[in-house]
Amino acid sequence: VKSKLKGIFFISYKTVFEIPGMAISVKGFIVSIAICFYPHWIIKRSTTGKVISMGLWKMCEGIELKQCTEYENTPPYLHHARALVVIAIIFGVFGILLAIAGQFKSGPEERQNRKMTVASGVAFLIAGICVMLSVWWIDKNIKDNSNNPTQLPESEKMVKGFGIYFASTTAGLLFVGGITLCHSFCQKTGN
């Protein structure tokens, strides 16, 4: 009877921490793919009403933002942000694979399950850090641009687009999912 109760407790505990942690992390991973291609990270508005929206991979022009083209000369800060988001996606893939592999380990290999769970959580935490660094990098460039009056005329100043906030939310999802997965590891080991 005691072993059956222990099994029920383990399943419910896994449900409380690992499954929601994995669900949050997978949502963060999916959104990180979306932000990679989202074209509204930086917005430039001119006095003539022309709007230029800049993403990591392409730039869209016009009020309707329907004329999108890839960059001819990508600014260096976008290269860095792009690389960080791609690295975050790669870590997200590793995190998902480790979490799935860890879910199939049970019985005498429970220690491996715990190691894979914490490795998955750490992978999602690193992915969150990469996304947050890309947000910081672009935000820093926007602030430097707006604080330097000699660099560009007032009509070409950059402002934050919705992609910055979208990416910040993504980083938060990856952080929460990773911390939840690591927390489930700590609770299993009794630490």
NUNUPA-573634 format. One record per residue (C-alpha): residue number from 1; residue in three letters; chain; x, y, z. Coordinates in steps of 0.25 Angstrom, whole numbers. Layout:
tike | kolmi | figu | px | py | pz
NUM | ALA | A | X | Y | Z
...
END
This chain:
tike | kolmi | figu | px | py | pz
1 | VAL | A | 0 | 0 | 0
2 | LYS | A | 11 | 10 | 4
3 | SER | A | 18 | 8 | -10
4 | LYS | A | 5 | 10 | -17
5 | LEU | A | 3 | 23 | -9
6 | LYS | A | 18 | 27 | -13
7 | GLY | A | 15 | 25 | -27
8 | ILE | A | 2 | 33 | -27
9 | PHE | A | 10 | 44 | -20
10 | PHE | A | 21 | 44 | -30
11 | ILE | A | 11 | 45 | -42
12 | SER | A | 3 | 57 | -35
13 | TYR | A | 16 | 64 | -32
14 | LYS | A | 21 | 62 | -46
15 | THR | A | 8 | 68 | -51
16 | VAL | A | 10 | 80 | -41
17 | PHE | A | 24 | 84 | -46
18 | GLU | A | 29 | 77 | -58
19 | ILE | A | 18 | 77 | -67
20 | PRO | A | 14 | 91 | -65
21 | GLY | A | 29 | 95 | -66
22 | MET | A | 30 | 88 | -79
23 | ALA | A | 17 | 94 | -84
24 | ILE | A | 22 | 108 | -81
25 | SER | A | 36 | 105 | -87
26 | VAL | A | 30 | 100 | -100
27 | LYS | A | 21 | 112 | -101
28 | GLY | A | 33 | 121 | -99
29 | PHE | A | 40 | 112 | -110
30 | ILE | A | 29 | 114 | -120
31 | VAL | A | 28 | 129 | -117
32 | SER | A | 43 | 130 | -119
33 | ILE | A | 42 | 124 | -133
34 | ALA | A | 31 | 135 | -135
35 | ILE | A | 39 | 147 | -130
36 | CYS | A | 51 | 142 | -139
37 | PHE | A | 42 | 146 | -151
38 | TYR | A | 34 | 157 | -145
39 | PRO | A | 37 | 170 | -154
40 | HIS | A | 33 | 180 | -143
41 | TRP | A | 45 | 181 | -134
42 | ILE | A | 49 | 195 | -137
43 | ILE | A | 40 | 206 | -143
44 | LYS | A | 44 | 218 | -151
45 | ARG | A | 34 | 229 | -154
46 | SER | A | 37 | 241 | -163
47 | THR | A | 30 | 254 | -164
48 | THR | A | 24 | 250 | -177
49 | GLY | A | 16 | 239 | -171
50 | LYS | A | 26 | 228 | -176
51 | VAL | A | 27 | 217 | -166
52 | ILE | A | 39 | 207 | -166
53 | SER | A | 38 | 195 | -158
54 | MET | A | 51 | 187 | -155
55 | GLY | A | 51 | 172 | -151
56 | LEU | A | 63 | 163 | -149
57 | TRP | A | 62 | 158 | -163
58 | LYS | A | 55 | 168 | -172
59 | MET | A | 50 | 182 | -172
60 | CYS | A | 36 | 187 | -176
61 | GLU | A | 32 | 200 | -182
62 | GLY | A | 19 | 208 | -184
63 | ILE | A | 7 | 211 | -175
64 | GLU | A | 1 | 197 | -177
65 | LEU | A | 15 | 190 | -176
66 | LYS | A | 13 | 181 | -187
67 | GLN | A | 26 | 184 | -195
68 | CYS | A | 36 | 175 | -188
69 | THR | A | 50 | 173 | -192
70 | GLU | A | 62 | 166 | -187
71 | TYR | A | 73 | 175 | -182
72 | GLU | A | 84 | 179 | -192
73 | ASN | A | 93 | 183 | -181
74 | THR | A | 89 | 178 | -167
75 | PRO | A | 93 | 187 | -156
76 | PRO | A | 103 | 181 | -146
77 | TYR | A | 93 | 181 | -134
78 | LEU | A | 83 | 173 | -142
79 | HIS | A | 93 | 163 | -146
80 | HIS | A | 96 | 161 | -131
81 | ALA | A | 81 | 161 | -127
82 | ARG | A | 78 | 151 | -138
83 | ALA | A | 90 | 142 | -134
84 | LEU | A | 85 | 142 | -119
85 | VAL | A | 71 | 138 | -123
86 | VAL | A | 75 | 127 | -132
87 | ILE | A | 84 | 122 | -121
88 | ALA | A | 72 | 122 | -112
89 | ILE | A | 64 | 114 | -122
90 | ILE | A | 75 | 104 | -122
91 | PHE | A | 75 | 103 | -107
92 | GLY | A | 60 | 102 | -107
93 | VAL | A | 61 | 90 | -116
94 | PHE | A | 71 | 83 | -107
95 | GLY | A | 63 | 86 | -95
96 | ILE | A | 50 | 80 | -101
97 | LEU | A | 58 | 68 | -105
98 | LEU | A | 64 | 66 | -91
99 | ALA | A | 51 | 68 | -85
100 | ILE | A | 44 | 57 | -94
101 | ALA | A | 55 | 48 | -92
102 | GLY | A | 55 | 50 | -77
103 | GLN | A | 40 | 47 | -76
104 | PHE | A | 42 | 33 | -81
105 | LYS | A | 53 | 29 | -71
106 | SER | A | 47 | 23 | -58
107 | GLY | A | 50 | 12 | -48
108 | PRO | A | 65 | 10 | -45
109 | GLU | A | 68 | 21 | -55
110 | GLU | A | 61 | 31 | -47
111 | ARG | A | 74 | 39 | -45
112 | GLN | A | 76 | 40 | -60
113 | ASN | A | 62 | 46 | -60
114 | ARG | A | 66 | 56 | -50
115 | LYS | A | 78 | 60 | -58
116 | MET | A | 71 | 61 | -71
117 | THR | A | 60 | 70 | -64
118 | VAL | A | 70 | 79 | -58
119 | ALA | A | 78 | 80 | -71
120 | SER | A | 65 | 83 | -79
121 | GLY | A | 62 | 94 | -69
122 | VAL | A | 76 | 100 | -70
123 | ALA | A | 75 | 99 | -85
124 | PHE | A | 62 | 107 | -85
125 | LEU | A | 69 | 117 | -75
126 | ILE | A | 80 | 119 | -85
127 | ALA | A | 70 | 121 | -96
128 | GLY | A | 63 | 132 | -88
129 | ILE | A | 76 | 139 | -85
130 | CYS | A | 79 | 139 | -100
131 | VAL | A | 66 | 145 | -103
132 | MET | A | 67 | 156 | -92
133 | LEU | A | 81 | 159 | -97
134 | SER | A | 75 | 162 | -111
135 | VAL | A | 65 | 171 | -105
136 | TRP | A | 75 | 178 | -97
137 | TRP | A | 84 | 180 | -109
138 | ILE | A | 73 | 186 | -118
139 | ASP | A | 68 | 194 | -107
140 | LYS | A | 82 | 200 | -104
141 | ASN | A | 83 | 203 | -119
142 | ILE | A | 70 | 210 | -119
143 | LYS | A | 74 | 218 | -107
144 | ASP | A | 87 | 222 | -112
145 | ASN | A | 81 | 226 | -125
146 | SER | A | 71 | 235 | -118
147 | ASN | A | 81 | 241 | -109
148 | ASN | A | 90 | 245 | -120
149 | PRO | A | 84 | 257 | -127
150 | THR | A | 96 | 258 | -138
151 | GLN | A | 94 | 244 | -143
152 | LEU | A | 81 | 245 | -150
153 | PRO | A | 70 | 256 | -152
154 | GLU | A | 58 | 256 | -143
155 | SER | A | 50 | 250 | -154
156 | GLU | A | 58 | 237 | -154
157 | LYS | A | 59 | 234 | -139
158 | MET | A | 56 | 220 | -135
159 | VAL | A | 46 | 215 | -125
160 | LYS | A | 43 | 202 | -119
161 | GLY | A | 33 | 193 | -127
162 | PHE | A | 24 | 182 | -121
163 | GLY | A | 34 | 172 | -124
164 | ILE | A | 43 | 177 | -112
165 | TYR | A | 31 | 174 | -103
166 | PHE | A | 28 | 161 | -109
167 | ALA | A | 42 | 157 | -108
168 | SER | A | 43 | 161 | -93
169 | THR | A | 30 | 153 | -91
170 | THR | A | 37 | 141 | -98
171 | ALA | A | 49 | 142 | -89
172 | GLY | A | 40 | 142 | -77
173 | LEU | A | 33 | 129 | -81
174 | LEU | A | 46 | 123 | -83
175 | PHE | A | 51 | 127 | -70
176 | VAL | A | 39 | 122 | -62
177 | GLY | A | 38 | 109 | -70
178 | GLY | A | 53 | 107 | -67
179 | ILE | A | 52 | 110 | -53
180 | THR | A | 40 | 102 | -51
181 | LEU | A | 47 | 90 | -57
182 | CYS | A | 59 | 92 | -48
183 | HIS | A | 50 | 94 | -36
184 | SER | A | 44 | 80 | -39
185 | PHE | A | 58 | 74 | -38
186 | CYS | A | 61 | 81 | -25
187 | GLN | A | 48 | 76 | -19
188 | LYS | A | 51 | 62 | -24
189 | THR | A | 64 | 61 | -17
190 | GLY | A | 59 | 67 | -4
191 | ASN | A | 68 | 80 | -5
END
